[in-house]
Amino acid sequence: MNSPIPTNSPLAPLAQDHVVGLAKLAALDKAVADLAAQGASPEALAVLADFRAFLDGPLARHFKQEEEALFPPLEAVMGRDRGPTAVMRYEHVDLLAAMDAWRSLADQVSAAPAGTASSAALELQRVSRQIIAGLGQHIHKEDNVLFPMSHRILPPATLEDVGKKMAEM
């Protein structure tokens, strides 16, 4: 993936997180299709465990970095109640709710006997695809709107401060 921001940008770690996230979403999509069709398998359950770790670690950190380091200086210029950061914050809330539902369903599917297809697996597939679509669109907006806009409207020193704050999280 070619990032619209330079690799030496303080925002480059966020763009790199997106590359990793898109790969996790692709693996999840395949795993939940397999689960819904064939039931639990060690391979599919390993992907669920890996995706849960991604949700609870890198993705949670990424959202925190955006909300606490990047969004405040943008909102100082554009306001908080409207515009791109308001949309991103809303999408974070929406995605976090879907991820809570996903965790519960993943627990149910993981507890099922191997090879057993269930209604929970079908629901997990539905919620997973909601996350895949929502997070994929979210990443696209950040890569193509939010990050380039940040470079246009924030002074270099502010971007450096954002990068330092993100590194501390």
Beta strands, then each sheet from edge to edge (+ up, - down):
end
